């Protein structure tokens, strides 16, 4: 009997062991050997950086860099209904990735890495809230924690927290701690340059509040300048793209390598941009602008100043017979395979300092000194763009003598002008130096009112037919519809900001012309 009992026990144990072994083997069959199920912070941080830039659909025409004879692509130039608004996909991609990366960093030596993630997160959030207003912020990655209906926080709360985040992150950066190293495609782990990035972004955000909360704006502007913002070309944060990963901001899709005058989107450079260039003899026109002249069965580039001609925004309906005589972007700008994308740079930093001096907040330099340095860096940075000798006879490197001539006789800083005249000049320079970063130009235009664009060019100062805003440029983008997922919180945010509650009109004129918290009357 005892032997039989032992035999049964051994048999059951063997069966259980075999069962466990088979279960492990069967479970393993569902595992993909080519993927990993855990976070490698370095790999994830690279992707987070590459996701920093946002698409600028509809704003390039709206900020009057270009004009077109076509209707559908020209949402901004002709103030058509911006149906899609600003996508909230950034939550499931950028913000969730940042949270996952942070959670994978658990040692005391990860301080620098955490700081960089906080800085990049602030960069993403300021673009999102600037475009739409109140958004989920403190519960932004709520889905990862089981909260499926995050509240919408006020833009004022968001801005004050972003400024605090940048302050703490910049102060915590230490040259004695490791970084992401080569996985950092912006700065290769250089803590000194990341600190300048953080303080430059802080200065941008601080100045955004100049009309909404001057005390906070002044406090953080001075803190940023004292901490050290970007001053040199080497400080520029930029990404370089290639043929398999094209620059998402470059307008390369609108221009064809064959120089077909009827390019894909019907875009040409606007009179607003060309007239500014010509009136001030701005040397950037030789880098950016070209007219394609027919020569036999092909076209050849004409980059002479006299040849450049802009199209009036919102004034042409239907393909014009003289379409090929208008200026368009040079291949130096739209070359998709090697075009860099500037995320943040010293030209903007110095223009922000010039404005801080103008407002009486800072006296470490003169307005003219900051302005001159900003313009110099803005022109020098074009050397980052590759030359295209086969398609453009000009060089992307602007000679110093042309920069000097521009600053002394072309468009010198008007130090004796009124406050508004000087703010306008600083803002026009920002519009010129931030070409490609349409969201930031749009935000600065809403804050300052400059450049003073004319959006009523149709047949005697009339809005273009079909404009749902009556010829006014929209001031915010509508939320994506969350009626099925987070309706109560979104409705509360819309009501709080005074925007329409009826989903059928969210993308119409009232929502488009509504102002976010920092966008005060100007």
BAVO-761958 format. One line per field, with one value per residue (C-alpha): z, y, x; residue number from 1. Coordinates in steps of 0.001 Angstrom, whole numbers, m for minus. Each point is the difference from the previous one (the first is absolute). Example, Ala and Ser with C-alpha at 12.3 -4.5 7.8 and 13.67 -1.06 7.14 Angstrom:
BEGIN
pz 7800,m660 $
py m4500,3440 $
px 12300,1370 $
i 1,2 $
//
This chain:
BEGIN
pz 0,959,m3262,m1980,1728,m702,m3621,m370,1583,m2329,m3016,890,616,m3363,m1733,1738,m908,m3592,m71,1316,m2529,m2840,1241,m23,m3467,m1308,1544,m1670,m3367,274,525,m2995,61,m2022,2532,3612,2693,2179,m364,m1088,978,m2529,m2948,1174,574,m3609,m1213,2436,m1466,m3555,941,1374,m3183,m959,m3426,m1025,m2418,m722,1825,m2599,m2257,3006,1069,m3604,m941,m3029,m2006,m2339,m2668,1273,2641,1887,1100,999,3289,1687,m2810,m813,3499,m964,2533,1824,499,1515,2664,2035,412,3489,m1278,1737,3268,m1091,m1715,1419,3525,744,m1295,2299,2978,m819,m438,3343,1781,m1373,1539,3654,1218,1595,m3012,m2330,1090,m3253,m2082,2000,m395,m3798,m159,2061,m2384,m3121,1584,608,m3636,m1190,2409,m806,m3692,877,2447,m2167,m2871,1885,3491,3073,m419,2157,1692,3546,m965,m3502,156,1955,m2233,1211,3537,m742,m200,m3292,347,894,1022,m2100,1933,m545,m2198,2851,2240,m2822,m795,3599,419,m3259,1111,3349,m1735,m2186,3002,2042,m2919,m1091,3568,507,m3055,1113,m2080,2391,m787,m3136,m2777,m2951,m1886,m3677,291,388,m3652,857,2205,421,3750,379,3314,m526,m3248,1465,2815,m2586,m1777,3229,803,m3582,71,3393,m1510,m2877,2425,2347,m2783,m1116,3239,m503,m494,2311,3094,m213,3458,m741,m3471,1310,2841,m2248,m2851,2330,1472,m3498,m1118,3230,m420,m3491,m3289,m3474,m1565,m2524,m3125,1847,2443,m2643,637,m3377,m1646,m3372,m2128,m2949,m2839,2153,2794,m1634,1819,1122,m212,m3307,m2850,m2372,m1009,m1650,m2453,m2648,m999,m3646,653,m1279,538,1099,3194,2179,2247,m2282,2479,m716,2400,1171,m664,3781,112,m3334,528,3446,m1464,m2929,1998,2475,m2440,2262,m1088,1026,m3216,m1972,2086,170,m3199,m3634,m3204,m2542,m3557,m2951,m2112,m2741,1538,3542,2526,1360,3320,117,3462,m862,2255,m2893,m1085,3308,102,2661,m322,1970,2671,m372,m3257,m2842,m907,m2691,m1689,m1122,m3448,1461,2734,m917,412,3776,2476,1837,2522,m1154,65,2770,2244,m1244,m642,1984,308,2082,1241,3698,2274,2615,3286,1927,m663,1075,m2468,1825,3406,m810,m1446,3230,1945,m2218,911,3705,m249,m1903,2803,2604,1627,m776,m509,m485,m3700,m2268,m2270,m3025,1237,523,m3317,m1973,1534,m697,m3670,m379,1415,m2034,m3209,1025,750,m3689,m414,1624,m3187,m2761,m3304,m3117,m2784,m2712,820,1603,m921,3459,3155,3292,1885,181,m91,3077,m2065,m1155,3588,1049,m2863,964,3622,m882,m3002,m959,3163,2944,3413,481,3474,m135,m961,2218,2153,m2595,m2898,1713,1073,m3613,m1285,2516,m928,m3744,567,1983,m2906,m2320,2179,1050,m3536,269,3628,m895,3365,1813,m2555,268,3804,m80,m2550,2273,2981,m1663,m3047,m2227,m2853,m956,m2608,m2299,m368,m2200,m3447,m2055,m2476,1936,3597,270,1707,m2362,m1043,2457,2934,3142,2102,m2121,m1159,3448,794,2473,3516,1284,m1301,1128,2156,m1536,841,3314,375,121,2342,2188,m784,3470,551,m3512,232,3326,m1542,m2993,2223,2300,m2957,m1620,m3103,m1643,1659,m3113,m1693,m3411,291,1859,m3193,m1218,444,3710,1036,m2476,1117,3716,1967,2294,3473,m840,m3286,1149,m2231,m1945 $
py 0,2410,m708,642,3358,1083,m1067,2100,3032,m301,m395,3094,2026,m1024,915,3390,665,m998,2169,3000,m557,m223,3129,1966,m1238,800,3477,601,m746,3263,2104,1847,m586,3191,2343,991,517,2406,3591,817,3697,916,m1389,1574,3410,114,m544,2616,2575,m891,482,3527,1948,352,227,3530,m687,3099,2452,569,1841,1617,1581,1209,m1614,m1377,532,m2274,134,m3255,m183,m3265,282,3655,m393,2694,2521,86,m803,m3092,m2353,m1781,m3197,m2248,2344,m1011,m3760,m1475,m2895,1642,m1459,m3631,500,2736,450,m3682,m785,2651,m1464,m3547,1158,1815,m3055,m2105,2370,m998,653,3180,326,467,3618,1556,m2348,832,3720,m292,m1786,2762,2615,m1826,m545,3746,633,m2292,1334,3656,m646,m1943,2524,2989,m1463,m1023,1554,m2076,m3648,m3094,538,m1283,m3148,m98,m3564,m1065,m2971,m1678,349,m1092,3517,64,3430,2504,3507,3035,2326,3754,1459,2261,m3035,m1788,2924,567,m3684,m151,2975,m1679,m3271,1755,1863,m3167,m2091,2572,437,m3766,m640,m1121,m482,m2773,m2247,m2106,930,m1843,494,m929,m815,3757,1068,3699,540,m3363,256,3461,1283,3575,376,m1688,2534,2799,m1723,m113,3663,1094,m1916,1577,3450,m799,m1129,2924,2550,m1711,1231,3646,1131,m2528,m72,2540,m750,m3705,827,2408,m2323,m2981,2067,1358,m3459,m1429,2742,m325,m3783,356,m208,m862,2398,m2000,m2015,m3060,367,m677,m3037,m1524,m3322,m1067,m2190,m2319,m1539,m2746,2392,3340,3324,415,3807,508,826,m2473,m1651,3206,298,m2449,m928,387,3716,m431,3483,m1557,m1419,m2410,2520,3032,1893,3013,2347,2799,3706,428,m1894,1081,3684,m96,m1599,2415,3172,m748,m1734,m3019,m2453,m2951,482,m1434,m3171,m421,1339,m1000,573,m2817,1255,m2209,m1035,m2415,m3034,759,2865,1780,1880,3790,1231,3656,2526,1699,m3276,m796,506,m972,m1152,1971,m2325,m728,1909,m2549,m2532,m2448,m695,3336,220,1558,m2630,m905,3608,m13,m835,m3291,m1668,m780,m3648,1050,189,m2831,m2647,m2782,m2346,2145,2955,705,914,2639,m648,2978,2418,3091,2369,m376,162,3342,1470,m929,1766,3073,25,m414,3068,1871,m744,1297,m3386,m465,2346,m2367,897,2567,m816,618,m2327,m2830,721,96,m3260,m1634,1016,m1097,m3459,m283,540,m2092,m3015,m371,m1528,m3112,m553,m1857,1714,m1470,1126,m1830,1902,3277,2263,1573,m1067,m561,1685,3724,2166,2107,3194,m503,m535,3191,1972,m1220,1079,3406,1084,m2710,m457,1563,m73,3034,933,3363,m1517,m293,m3094,m1456,750,m1761,m2947,m288,m86,m2671,m2043,317,m1235,m2938,m793,m43,m1990,m2638,m1017,m3571,231,1222,m742,2253,2801,m298,199,3047,1671,m570,1438,3101,625,73,m357,1927,m2435,926,m2855,1861,109,m1191,2586,3230,m897,m2779,m3399,m2881,m1774,m2764,1409,m1140,2619,3008,509,m273,m2381,m2686,373,m3555,m3509,m2001,m3096,m3422,m1299,m1897,m454,m3784,m133,3110,2155,1422,1321,1398,1738,1545,1285,1479,1771,1311,1586,1382,m2185,m1607,m3097,m1219,m2501,967,3492,m731,273,3068,3683,396,m2787,1042,3619,m763,981,m2168,1360,1837,1442,3397,2799,1692 $
px 0,2785,1830,m3203,m533,3592,m373,m3161,1729,3005,m2278,m2072,3173,1392,m3249,m60,3615,m614,m3119,1908,2743,m2491,m1818,3252,805,m3471,93,3328,m1541,m1970,3126,1440,3780,503,m1634,571,m2628,1958,1203,3534,193,2683,m1944,m3234,1607,1208,m3550,m1311,2387,m965,m3669,589,m840,m3634,m1570,m988,m2852,m2087,2260,2709,m2427,m1669,3279,319,3262,m1794,m3186,m1887,m2678,m1515,m2708,389,3663,m320,m1809,2056,338,m3711,m1296,m1923,m1516,2835,m1944,2644,1322,3032,230,242,2103,2943,m1316,230,3348,2212,m1365,m540,3484,1470,m1852,1122,3578,m72,m1362,2853,2568,269,3542,1443,2309,m2966,m547,1181,m2110,m3117,776,273,m3343,m1630,1406,m1193,m3418,m378,903,m2811,m2589,535,m716,m3152,m1459,981,m1993,m3152,m110,m898,1048,553,3358,336,m1905,1454,1303,m3045,m762,3192,m1345,m3544,m1539,m1877,m1648,2749,m1006,906,2321,8,2686,1082,629,1801,2283,1013,807,1973,2104,614,895,2567,1402,484,1252,2600,1253,317,2182,3435,3133,1071,m2975,m522,m2438,m1491,3278,m105,m3706,m552,m245,m247,3049,1735,m458,1547,m1386,1219,m1928,m3085,35,5,m2885,m2023,589,m744,m3283,m732,586,m2391,m2701,565,m355,m3214,m1579,981,m3604,m1673,2217,2806,1391,479,1287,2630,1083,652,1439,2671,587,494,2381,1977,166,1466,m1875,1301,2498,2064,m715,1316,m2892,m2671,m2169,m753,m705,1339,m2208,541,m1945,m1553,m938,m882,m115,m3646,129,1803,m2411,1624,m3288,m1152,2892,1000,3543,m1044,m732,m3539,m1532,m3290,1503,m1941,m1735,m10,2172,2185,1732,m2279,287,224,3291,1485,m819,1631,3112,243,m718,2798,2364,m63,2734,m2153,m1961,2936,m111,m3754,m1535,152,m1985,136,472,m961,2971,m877,m1694,1139,294,3051,214,57,1057,637,m1695,m1787,m1627,m1697,m3753,m2522,m3612,m2618,m1515,m3697,m404,64,m2639,1008,3326,1553,1561,3144,408,3580,1175,m522,2746,71,2269,3510,1141,2392,m3071,m2149,2682,m1652,2947,2319,m2039,474,m2885,719,m1788,1368,2854,1960,m1694,m3305,1712,1618,m3203,m1752,2760,m432,m3684,797,2255,m2731,m2458,2432,502,3691,2958,2937,202,m1635,m2921,2215,2737,m2478,m1757,3254,1197,m3355,26,3606,m725,m3218,1957,2985,m2198,m859,3450,m1529,m2007,1836,664,m1590,2365,m1923,m3200,1018,2915,87,1773,m1837,2839,m802,3167,648,221,m3608,m1127,1784,m1544,m3463,513,1398,m2070,m2495,m2050,1911,m1627,m2217,1215,m1805,m3352,m3038,m575,m2375,2349,2876,m2176,m1157,3569,999,m3085,623,3543,m1373,m2356,3014,2379,m2558,m965,m1264,m1116,m3473,m1616,2461,m358,m3788,178,2248,m2302,m2998,1870,1446,m2194,3095,723,m3146,m1341,m2876,m2484,m2506,1544,m2959,m1322,338,790,m2582,342,610,m3248,m822,1977,m1827,1817,m905,3550,1602,2850,m1059,1429,m325,m600,m3037,310,m473,m3477,22,m3756,361,2992,316,m3012,m722,3523,276,m3380,1028,3256,m1841,m2498,2742,1798,m3149,177,m3070,m1416,m1774,2375,m1408,1498,3220,1990,m1876,737,m801,2374,2669,m29,m175,3099,2089,807,3235,m1350,m1245,m1275,2794 $
i 1,2,3,4,5,6,7,8,9,10,11,12,13,14,15,16,17,18,19,20,21,22,23,24,25,26,27,28,29,30,31,32,33,34,35,36,37,38,39,40,41,42,43,44,45,46,47,48,49,50,51,52,53,54,55,56,57,58,59,60,61,62,63,64,65,66,67,68,69,70,71,72,73,74,75,76,77,78,79,80,81,82,83,84,85,86,87,88,89,90,91,92,93,94,95,96,97,98,99,100,101,102,103,104,105,106,107,108,109,110,111,112,113,114,115,116,117,118,119,120,121,122,123,124,125,126,127,128,129,130,131,132,133,134,135,136,137,138,139,140,141,142,143,144,145,146,147,148,149,150,151,152,153,154,155,156,157,158,159,160,161,162,163,164,165,166,167,168,169,170,171,172,173,174,175,176,177,178,179,180,181,182,183,184,185,186,187,188,189,190,191,192,193,194,195,196,197,198,199,200,201,202,203,204,205,206,207,208,209,210,211,212,213,214,215,216,217,218,219,220,221,222,223,224,225,226,227,228,229,230,231,232,233,234,235,236,237,238,239,240,241,242,243,244,245,246,247,248,249,250,251,252,253,254,255,256,257,258,259,260,261,262,263,264,265,266,267,268,269,270,271,272,273,274,275,276,277,278,279,280,281,282,283,284,285,286,287,288,289,290,291,292,293,294,295,296,297,298,299,300,301,302,303,304,305,306,307,308,309,310,311,312,313,314,315,316,317,318,319,320,321,322,323,324,325,326,327,328,329,330,331,332,333,334,335,336,337,338,339,340,341,342,343,344,345,346,347,348,349,350,351,352,353,354,355,356,357,358,359,360,361,362,363,364,365,366,367,368,369,370,371,372,373,374,375,376,377,378,379,380,381,382,383,384,385,386,387,388,389,390,391,392,393,394,395,396,397,398,399,400,401,402,403,404,405,406,407,408,409,410,411,412,413,414,415,416,417,418,419,420,421,422,423,424,425,426,427,428,429,430,431,432,433,434,435,436,437,438,439,440,441,442,443,444,445,446,447,448,449,450,451,452,453,454,455,456,457,458,459,460,461,462,463,464,465,466,467,468,469,470,471,472,473,474,475,476,477,478,479,480,481,482,483,484,485,486,487,488,489,490,491,492,493,494,495,496,497,498,499,500,501,502,503,504,505,506,507,508,509,510,511,512,513,514,515,516,517,518,519,520,521,522 $
//
